[in-house]
Structure formats: C-alpha cells, structure tokens
Amino acid sequence: MIWDGAINVPNALSLIRFLFAPLVPLLAWNSIYLSFYLFTFLAVTDALDGIVARIYNRITYIGKLLDPLADKTLMFSGLFTVTFITVNKVDDLLFFTVLLRDISLVIGSIVLIPRGFRPEPALWGKLATLFQVIVVIHAFLINLGINIPYLFITFWLALVFTVISWIYYIIKGIEFILGEIKT
C-alpha cells in the first residue's frame, strides 16, 4: 500500500522541506539572513531524512516520491534566490540547466515508469545535488558579506555534474527502452 508506514521521521522531514522551501525566495526579499538560515536548515533535513530512513529501515513508497519532490523544491527555491533575487547573483546557466534536466527527467519518468522502469538515484545525481547546494550556500555567504573566493569553481562543478547526471539518466532510459524492444 502507498500509505503503509508513511508517517515516520524521514517522511516528516521531507514534508517539512517540501512545505517550507518556497519560503526561501520569499524571505530573501526582506531578510537574506533568514532565507540563508532556512535554506541551510532544510538542506540539513535532506541529509538527515536519508540517514534516518536507512539506519532505522524507514524507507517507504511515499518517501521515495516525497523526498525527491522536496529535494527539487528546495533546490529550485535556493537556486532561484541566488540567481534572481540576491544582490550578488549566480549566473542563470545553472538554474536553467537544472530546470531543463529535471523537466526532461519528469517527462521520461511519466513515460517509462508505467512501463516498469524503476529509476534509482545515481552517484552523478548525488554529486550534482551536493554541488548545487554548495553553490547556493556559497552564494548566500557572499551576499551576507562573507567573502569566500572560488564560487566559479563550485558553480562549474555543479554545472558539470548536473549535465553528467542528465546524460546518465538519459542513457538509463534508452537502455530500458532498448531492452523492451529486444523482448
């Protein structure tokens, strides 16, 4: 069943992240500090929910749906904030690359999941997310007056891993389709 074991700590953390992530850009208009603290807190919940789910065997079907949705909501909120709202902005190339990748992955999932495809998180996707979070936090810190050099390095690493993960997931989808054709 979809709802079996759905009420647990990891899913509650994902739900909190999903509900509060849209506040990140809204808060940035009035307080970059509050926006930064909220984003950072929510990013920590992203790490915690996965750890808790694995350690205490609380992985659920609803969690497998809610966690990536909450992750995407948080990343778009953070990237939108540091790309379009803050004074010192991140180049919009990363925001739009992530947007296009995620739209294509959603469309691919809508088409392939009903046919039996089961996408699993990959190292490339985890690295892309990690560096996207680093870019957002790095950009926030610069906007808070903490001059940390080399934002361009984290930016390009985030961009490269985002594109690699996009290509990886496209290849996985094509392999699934080719496997279907052979049978």
Secondary structure, DSSP 4 states (H G I P E B T S, - for coil): -TTTT-SSHHHHHHHHHHHHTTHHHHHHTT-HHHHHHHHHHHHHHHHHHHHHHHHTT---HHHHHHHHHHHHHHHHHHHHIIIIISSSPPPHHHHHHHHHHHHHHHHHHHHHGGGT------HHHHHHHHHHHHHHHHHHHHHTT---S-HHHHHHHHHHHHHHHHHHHHHHHHHHHHHHHH-
